[in-house]
Amino acid sequence: MRRVLDRSAANGAQVVWFKRDLRVDDHHALLEASRRGPCICLYVYEPDVIAGDDYDAAHLTFVNESLVALRSALETLGGQLTIQTGRMPDVLEQLHRTVGIAHLWSHEETGNATTYARDRRVTAWTKEAGVQWTQIPCNGVVRRLQTRDGWSRQWHERMHSAVAPRPTSIESVAGLACAPIRGPTGFGLEVGKRETTQIGGLESAEDTLASFLRERGVNYKRDLSSPGPAWTSCSRLSPYLAWGNLSMRQVLHATRARVEVLGDEPGSVAGAPRSWLPSLRSFEQRLRWHCHFIQKLEDEPSIEFYNMNRAYDGLREDRFDELKFAAWKAGQTGFPMVDACMRALTQSGWINFRMRAMLVSFASYHLWLHWRPTALHLARLFVDYEPGIHYSQVQMQSGVTGINTVRIYSPIKQVIDQDPEGEFIRQHCPELALVPSAYLSRPEEMPAPVQAAAGCVIGRDYPQPIVDHLTAYRAARQQMYAVKGSKQARLNAKNVYHKHGSRRQPLRQRASS
């Protein structure tokens, strides 16, 4: 039976503000609030967040699916999900006047500029209203980090700490107005025609994690770079982590438990393929990378908008080609791997990491497009859009950090290396279905009779390459290294590394080793 608090209660309620943590397990904010008194479990549709240029109907659909699951889970504990629509902290002010807020609880969030400004407003409101706001870390990102030295140790300590249990019960507050779950059209969002988008919610998240650790992940290390095999061999957990259906700690603990079952040596469990342990160790490493990249945005929020290394300012900004941008977005560049990956991403909301890097690399180097517009387009496509990872990675793949290797992916070589038989390309670029494999990396080189036999006339059925690969590659490389070799870029790179560089040992130890 649900226990409820009458609205006239003098001490007020514990408000648990759900954001990108839509779960009841390993939710320290919910657990602590439930121990202290009656709770309002609050989710707020924020119009200024939803109207952002990085937000998409697919994000809201995933959130709504997660809210349905969250509401059900809370009800089994005696709680209820209160959904509101409005600007923060206006929603909190109204609740405070209606019920009284004794304490506001949430997890820390490293979001975009809109949510960062929102959190600053909420901070100001809580101080003025005399309401304590406790924000609890939910991953390995360290707020107000002074130095990257020792960060790996802090991440390890947090992620290997115990998973918080779900509350045994939640006492609710009665009589609160609750808005319905609102679909994308209710906010003026255009709903795309996606075919295989993952479904949000705890059950889907747990099923995905279990299938990866017990079946799909066996060849993860081998398959993670190729877009076809990666579709099933990769964990596919990224949207569940991005929107908080699972915590990073839960995933790491489950992975470690699976490693222990398999044993310390490959083949120690009868019938277990020897590829399991290398795959899971590789996966564990990427879980750490997840937080490493989010930490960059936490430490320097401006990298959502500006080059990490300001010596690269002006490199691409004044020469943005809208026609090339449109072709890239539509998957009509004339480079089959680029086009297949963009079309697959547009249809499903997901593509594997290497192909994400290739899409950014091609836009930044071959098409010489500034990373900010391309980042926003990809943010809307990625159902697993995580601002911290996204902007750090886009800058890295665009070569403007100054501390990473300038990596210009060859879209031709990627066909040969990652899809040699063309299965992925033929699936997503059906106009190339009958093109012989020998020509799939460069279909424009097909002789006219071969084009006719394949039913794919270049320039009519499939576009000519939008740029010449070798010419574009050489021009991009020359321009990038001209900046990279400058005194200012080298000086800035030292500062960027000191602030953001990955290191397991303190900087002073690395310098002396």
Legacy VTK file of the C-alpha trace (Angstrom):
# vtk DataFile Version 3.0
C-alpha trace
ASCII
DATASET POLYDATA
POINTS 513 float
0.000 0.000 0.000
1.313 3.454 -0.907
1.981 5.703 2.060
1.323 9.341 1.257
2.056 12.697 2.838
-0.758 15.204 3.131
0.006 18.511 1.400
-0.325 20.355 4.689
2.690 18.597 6.202
4.931 21.151 7.858
8.374 19.786 7.142
8.097 19.616 3.396
9.133 16.929 0.968
12.319 15.353 -0.296
12.423 16.130 -4.030
14.357 13.713 -6.240
15.022 15.437 -9.545
15.520 12.878 -12.316
17.480 14.030 -15.350
19.835 11.658 -17.182
19.494 9.004 -14.469
16.158 7.361 -15.286
16.400 4.307 -13.022
15.826 3.141 -9.436
18.900 0.922 -9.009
22.271 2.450 -8.093
20.484 5.763 -7.659
22.075 7.269 -4.559
19.934 10.412 -4.671
16.704 8.395 -4.606
18.009 6.066 -1.912
19.097 8.884 0.397
15.867 10.842 -0.115
13.703 7.781 0.589
15.428 7.338 3.964
14.667 10.879 5.071
10.967 11.323 4.465
8.168 11.649 1.929
9.421 12.008 -1.639
8.430 13.774 -4.801
10.047 11.863 -7.676
10.188 14.612 -10.278
10.882 14.656 -13.990
10.597 17.955 -15.840
10.107 18.465 -19.563
12.151 21.614 -20.086
11.130 23.486 -23.264
14.459 25.310 -23.601
16.330 21.981 -23.456
13.982 20.305 -25.933
14.200 23.291 -28.302
18.000 23.059 -28.366
19.805 22.643 -31.669
21.315 19.383 -30.396
17.971 17.786 -29.435
15.886 15.427 -31.549
12.523 13.683 -31.423
14.377 10.373 -31.057
15.900 11.616 -27.796
12.478 12.445 -26.407
11.046 9.126 -27.564
13.817 7.257 -25.738
13.276 9.393 -22.632
9.533 8.743 -22.714
10.048 5.002 -22.970
12.399 5.297 -20.002
9.830 7.310 -18.052
7.194 4.615 -18.535
9.599 2.052 -17.089
10.675 4.394 -14.287
7.074 5.119 -13.300
6.332 1.404 -13.065
9.435 0.727 -10.967
8.639 3.565 -8.561
5.078 2.360 -8.122
6.274 -1.087 -7.053
8.136 0.685 -4.224
5.117 2.739 -3.189
6.279 5.866 -4.953
4.956 7.788 -7.901
6.527 9.712 -10.750
5.525 13.358 -10.939
5.953 14.799 -14.426
5.928 18.552 -14.944
6.533 20.834 -17.918
8.257 24.156 -17.448
11.418 26.101 -16.907
13.653 25.359 -13.979
13.671 26.550 -11.261
10.115 27.849 -11.847
8.766 24.313 -11.424
10.592 23.991 -8.107
9.260 27.333 -6.936
5.692 26.215 -7.613
6.248 22.941 -5.758
7.796 24.799 -2.867
4.779 27.050 -2.578
2.347 24.163 -2.895
3.984 21.497 -0.740
7.198 22.824 0.673
10.582 21.407 -0.296
12.773 20.287 2.566
15.629 18.996 0.423
16.423 18.749 -3.295
18.331 15.672 -4.440
19.855 14.862 -7.816
22.869 13.355 -9.460
25.598 15.559 -10.881
25.220 16.131 -14.612
27.789 17.188 -17.201
25.484 18.502 -19.887
25.443 21.140 -22.573
25.466 24.912 -22.087
21.687 25.003 -21.663
21.603 22.537 -18.773
24.707 24.116 -17.252
22.977 27.518 -17.191
19.857 25.822 -15.846
21.795 24.284 -12.966
23.281 27.671 -12.119
19.761 29.095 -11.915
18.671 26.238 -9.671
21.688 26.821 -7.432
20.742 30.476 -7.060
17.131 29.572 -6.326
17.978 27.014 -3.636
20.154 29.552 -1.850
17.423 32.180 -1.977
14.700 29.712 -0.938
16.799 28.175 1.821
16.528 24.695 0.288
19.509 22.390 0.483
20.486 20.844 -2.847
22.619 17.727 -2.682
24.167 16.601 -5.967
25.713 13.152 -5.870
28.311 11.858 -8.351
26.925 9.091 -10.549
29.998 8.168 -12.609
33.756 8.686 -12.640
33.631 12.382 -13.566
35.098 14.537 -10.783
33.552 17.968 -10.255
35.984 20.850 -9.601
38.938 18.627 -10.468
42.210 20.398 -9.733
44.533 18.181 -11.745
44.381 15.150 -14.011
47.150 13.549 -11.955
45.586 10.680 -10.059
42.283 10.861 -11.925
42.447 7.187 -12.919
42.761 6.210 -9.270
39.706 8.284 -8.366
37.733 6.748 -11.225
38.730 3.264 -10.076
37.700 3.944 -6.480
34.301 5.296 -7.471
33.453 2.684 -10.032
34.514 -0.254 -7.869
32.536 0.960 -4.851
29.338 -0.898 -4.034
26.268 -0.529 -6.231
23.548 1.254 -4.267
20.465 -0.910 -3.685
17.050 0.288 -4.726
14.974 1.721 -1.848
12.890 -0.753 0.121
9.968 1.663 0.006
9.122 5.226 -0.944
6.635 7.432 0.861
4.802 9.651 -1.602
3.258 13.096 -1.466
-0.460 13.166 -2.281
-2.413 15.575 -4.420
0.315 16.766 -6.756
-0.559 17.765 -10.295
1.113 15.452 -12.775
1.391 16.224 -16.459
1.059 13.338 -18.912
3.932 11.886 -20.865
4.253 14.123 -23.914
5.343 12.955 -27.354
7.632 14.835 -29.763
4.826 16.499 -31.714
3.624 18.134 -28.504
6.874 20.086 -28.478
6.955 20.794 -32.203
9.624 18.182 -32.935
9.625 16.505 -36.315
9.457 12.732 -36.026
11.803 10.966 -38.410
11.299 7.560 -39.985
13.765 5.483 -38.032
13.638 1.730 -38.360
15.766 0.090 -35.677
16.150 2.594 -32.860
16.772 0.973 -29.476
13.970 1.087 -26.901
14.485 2.958 -23.646
13.836 1.586 -20.170
15.275 -0.677 -17.513
14.115 -3.964 -19.018
15.626 -3.219 -22.422
18.831 -2.022 -20.770
19.210 -5.156 -18.667
18.438 -7.421 -21.621
21.048 -5.623 -23.724
23.680 -5.895 -21.007
22.960 -9.579 -20.405
23.033 -10.513 -24.075
26.343 -8.702 -24.554
28.082 -10.301 -21.591
26.782 -13.812 -22.278
26.508 -14.013 -26.063
27.140 -11.044 -28.314
30.393 -9.769 -26.805
32.519 -12.826 -27.449
34.195 -11.216 -30.498
33.889 -7.620 -29.366
37.600 -6.856 -29.672
37.778 -8.291 -33.183
34.529 -6.841 -34.511
34.160 -3.435 -32.890
35.690 -1.484 -35.805
33.661 -2.989 -38.658
30.175 -1.490 -39.016
28.461 -4.741 -39.976
29.756 -7.112 -37.255
29.815 -4.251 -34.705
26.055 -3.973 -34.983
25.729 -7.051 -32.762
29.228 -7.520 -31.271
29.373 -4.059 -29.689
27.634 -3.678 -26.357
24.942 -1.264 -27.659
24.723 0.033 -24.083
25.569 3.639 -24.954
21.971 5.006 -24.993
21.223 3.306 -21.677
24.287 4.942 -20.153
23.602 8.306 -21.780
20.059 8.508 -20.384
20.811 6.653 -17.178
18.760 3.472 -17.469
21.967 1.856 -16.229
24.834 3.401 -14.294
28.458 3.055 -15.292
29.060 1.315 -11.973
26.388 -1.303 -12.705
27.893 -2.075 -16.100
31.433 -2.313 -14.756
30.397 -4.578 -11.858
28.453 -6.868 -14.199
31.454 -7.050 -16.531
33.815 -7.877 -13.689
31.438 -10.581 -12.464
31.416 -12.120 -15.933
35.221 -12.039 -16.062
35.372 -13.847 -12.725
33.039 -16.548 -14.024
35.238 -17.020 -17.073
38.358 -17.233 -14.956
41.717 -15.535 -15.126
43.021 -17.522 -18.072
41.467 -17.917 -21.522
39.820 -21.267 -21.907
39.636 -21.919 -18.156
35.882 -22.409 -18.408
35.003 -25.452 -20.460
33.493 -24.493 -23.774
34.159 -20.748 -23.402
35.880 -19.294 -26.496
39.333 -17.876 -25.828
38.244 -14.517 -27.258
35.979 -13.732 -24.304
38.543 -12.338 -21.858
40.418 -10.097 -24.337
37.060 -8.751 -25.489
35.823 -7.970 -21.991
39.125 -6.380 -20.989
38.953 -4.175 -24.048
35.384 -3.256 -23.141
36.405 -2.369 -19.576
39.035 -0.007 -20.917
36.428 1.793 -22.994
34.227 2.234 -19.952
37.041 4.259 -18.434
37.429 6.245 -21.673
33.726 7.119 -21.410
34.301 9.133 -18.237
37.709 10.405 -19.391
36.102 12.267 -22.282
33.155 13.598 -20.271
35.673 14.969 -17.773
36.998 17.302 -20.490
33.654 19.087 -20.852
33.219 19.150 -17.072
36.573 20.900 -16.735
36.121 23.235 -19.705
32.479 23.799 -20.744
33.497 26.160 -23.545
34.732 23.279 -25.715
31.118 22.782 -26.758
31.653 25.904 -28.877
35.350 26.690 -29.218
38.493 24.875 -30.279
40.286 23.228 -27.390
43.503 24.620 -28.860
42.700 28.211 -29.830
45.620 28.340 -32.288
43.264 26.553 -34.710
40.663 29.345 -34.584
39.727 30.551 -38.057
41.064 27.444 -39.776
37.708 26.359 -41.225
35.117 28.788 -39.921
35.101 31.204 -42.874
34.898 28.627 -45.656
31.881 26.504 -44.806
30.434 24.831 -47.935
26.688 24.263 -47.465
26.386 22.049 -50.563
29.064 19.683 -49.312
27.462 19.707 -45.883
24.093 18.776 -47.404
25.635 15.907 -49.391
27.373 14.593 -46.273
24.146 14.708 -44.250
22.192 12.943 -46.996
24.753 10.160 -47.531
25.365 11.326 -51.095
29.095 12.040 -51.162
30.088 9.391 -53.698
32.205 7.575 -51.111
30.322 4.340 -50.327
31.522 3.781 -46.761
30.763 7.367 -45.764
27.335 7.243 -47.374
26.420 3.821 -45.973
27.410 4.856 -42.450
25.497 8.121 -42.608
22.380 6.403 -43.924
22.612 3.638 -41.311
23.016 6.238 -38.576
20.102 8.284 -39.854
17.856 5.201 -39.897
18.858 3.751 -36.532
20.458 6.416 -34.344
23.627 4.351 -33.878
26.889 3.522 -35.630
30.083 2.092 -34.182
32.907 4.271 -32.869
35.377 3.937 -35.743
32.739 4.854 -38.281
31.721 7.863 -36.178
35.327 8.946 -36.259
35.460 8.421 -40.021
32.307 10.509 -40.575
33.781 13.403 -38.602
37.186 13.019 -40.215
35.702 13.054 -43.715
33.625 16.161 -42.965
36.524 17.985 -41.325
39.359 17.077 -43.675
38.020 15.988 -47.064
35.150 18.509 -47.070
36.967 21.038 -44.851
33.845 21.747 -42.788
34.039 23.389 -39.380
33.264 20.851 -36.654
30.525 22.790 -34.858
27.704 22.391 -37.465
28.656 18.772 -38.148
28.700 18.068 -34.401
25.187 19.432 -33.991
23.865 17.318 -36.854
25.422 14.176 -35.396
24.154 15.060 -31.905
20.606 15.013 -33.267
21.190 11.681 -34.969
22.867 9.897 -32.057
20.225 8.449 -29.734
23.124 7.988 -27.296
24.189 11.645 -27.514
26.339 12.406 -24.488
27.602 16.022 -24.674
30.878 15.414 -22.859
31.938 12.542 -25.071
30.514 14.115 -28.196
32.317 17.449 -28.288
35.593 16.028 -27.002
35.562 13.363 -29.698
34.491 15.663 -32.521
37.302 18.059 -31.698
39.795 15.217 -31.483
38.738 13.750 -34.833
38.836 17.243 -36.384
42.412 17.766 -35.240
41.867 20.939 -33.197
42.987 19.720 -29.763
46.664 19.975 -30.641
47.518 16.969 -28.467
46.165 14.158 -30.633
47.537 12.668 -33.821
46.069 14.194 -36.970
44.186 11.127 -38.171
42.688 11.527 -41.647
40.677 8.405 -42.357
40.723 7.163 -45.925
37.112 6.314 -46.832
38.518 4.100 -49.570
40.773 2.102 -47.265
37.932 1.738 -44.744
35.925 -0.198 -47.333
38.827 -2.564 -47.921
39.601 -2.991 -44.219
36.145 -2.985 -42.631
33.695 -4.173 -45.304
35.725 -6.043 -47.955
32.745 -8.016 -49.292
30.515 -4.971 -49.217
27.729 -6.495 -47.124
27.209 -3.370 -45.045
27.489 -1.001 -47.989
25.042 -2.982 -50.135
22.559 -3.061 -47.256
22.499 0.695 -46.802
23.294 1.849 -50.344
21.027 -0.424 -52.387
21.943 1.354 -55.631
25.362 -0.335 -55.240
23.897 -3.793 -54.635
25.153 -5.296 -57.911
28.455 -3.455 -58.073
31.336 -5.968 -58.051
33.245 -6.010 -54.771
36.433 -4.988 -56.535
34.857 -1.614 -57.354
32.976 -0.901 -54.130
35.757 1.228 -52.667
35.815 3.389 -55.815
32.679 2.774 -57.897
33.497 5.731 -60.169
36.327 3.624 -61.617
33.913 1.033 -63.037
34.098 0.843 -66.830
30.879 1.851 -68.573
29.879 -1.753 -69.412
30.308 -2.775 -65.760
28.176 0.169 -64.663
25.475 -0.830 -67.107
25.568 -4.460 -65.998
25.356 -3.387 -62.316
22.478 -1.015 -63.016
24.496 1.743 -61.370
25.563 4.560 -63.660
27.836 6.892 -61.730
26.496 10.414 -61.793
22.959 9.156 -62.338
22.244 6.297 -59.908
25.061 7.087 -57.504
26.998 10.361 -57.256
30.483 11.073 -58.446
32.892 11.587 -55.516
32.245 15.032 -54.102
36.002 15.646 -53.836
39.127 13.954 -55.117
40.391 11.883 -52.206
44.124 12.379 -52.708
43.869 16.100 -53.455
41.653 16.727 -50.427
43.864 14.581 -48.199
47.045 16.433 -49.165
45.474 19.871 -48.808
44.040 19.068 -45.386
47.280 17.572 -44.142
49.289 20.571 -45.324
46.960 23.083 -43.643
46.732 21.122 -40.394
50.472 20.683 -39.992
51.109 24.327 -40.834
49.138 25.239 -37.722
50.285 22.294 -35.607
53.925 23.269 -36.122
53.442 26.876 -35.078
54.899 28.166 -31.827
51.478 29.173 -30.485
49.917 25.789 -31.256
52.756 23.971 -29.509
52.487 26.247 -26.477
48.720 25.806 -26.335
49.086 22.033 -26.724
51.116 21.865 -23.505
48.342 23.646 -21.647
45.671 21.432 -23.232
47.567 18.307 -22.244
48.086 19.544 -18.708
44.354 20.121 -18.347
42.873 17.256 -20.363
45.540 14.711 -21.229
45.120 11.068 -20.304
47.723 9.875 -17.831
47.825 7.179 -15.222
50.900 8.673 -13.533
51.242 12.237 -12.268
52.605 14.677 -14.835
55.839 15.217 -12.841
56.555 11.464 -12.899
56.012 11.262 -16.648
58.375 14.180 -17.198
61.167 12.475 -15.238
60.707 8.978 -16.628
LINES 1 514
513 0 1 2 3 4 5 6 7 8 9 10 11 12 13 14 15 16 17 18 19 20 21 22 23 24 25 26 27 28 29 30 31 32 33 34 35 36 37 38 39 40 41 42 43 44 45 46 47 48 49 50 51 52 53 54 55 56 57 58 59 60 61 62 63 64 65 66 67 68 69 70 71 72 73 74 75 76 77 78 79 80 81 82 83 84 85 86 87 88 89 90 91 92 93 94 95 96 97 98 99 100 101 102 103 104 105 106 107 108 109 110 111 112 113 114 115 116 117 118 119 120 121 122 123 124 125 126 127 128 129 130 131 132 133 134 135 136 137 138 139 140 141 142 143 144 145 146 147 148 149 150 151 152 153 154 155 156 157 158 159 160 161 162 163 164 165 166 167 168 169 170 171 172 173 174 175 176 177 178 179 180 181 182 183 184 185 186 187 188 189 190 191 192 193 194 195 196 197 198 199 200 201 202 203 204 205 206 207 208 209 210 211 212 213 214 215 216 217 218 219 220 221 222 223 224 225 226 227 228 229 230 231 232 233 234 235 236 237 238 239 240 241 242 243 244 245 246 247 248 249 250 251 252 253 254 255 256 257 258 259 260 261 262 263 264 265 266 267 268 269 270 271 272 273 274 275 276 277 278 279 280 281 282 283 284 285 286 287 288 289 290 291 292 293 294 295 296 297 298 299 300 301 302 303 304 305 306 307 308 309 310 311 312 313 314 315 316 317 318 319 320 321 322 323 324 325 326 327 328 329 330 331 332 333 334 335 336 337 338 339 340 341 342 343 344 345 346 347 348 349 350 351 352 353 354 355 356 357 358 359 360 361 362 363 364 365 366 367 368 369 370 371 372 373 374 375 376 377 378 379 380 381 382 383 384 385 386 387 388 389 390 391 392 393 394 395 396 397 398 399 400 401 402 403 404 405 406 407 408 409 410 411 412 413 414 415 416 417 418 419 420 421 422 423 424 425 426 427 428 429 430 431 432 433 434 435 436 437 438 439 440 441 442 443 444 445 446 447 448 449 450 451 452 453 454 455 456 457 458 459 460 461 462 463 464 465 466 467 468 469 470 471 472 473 474 475 476 477 478 479 480 481 482 483 484 485 486 487 488 489 490 491 492 493 494 495 496 497 498 499 500 501 502 503 504 505 506 507 508 509 510 511 512
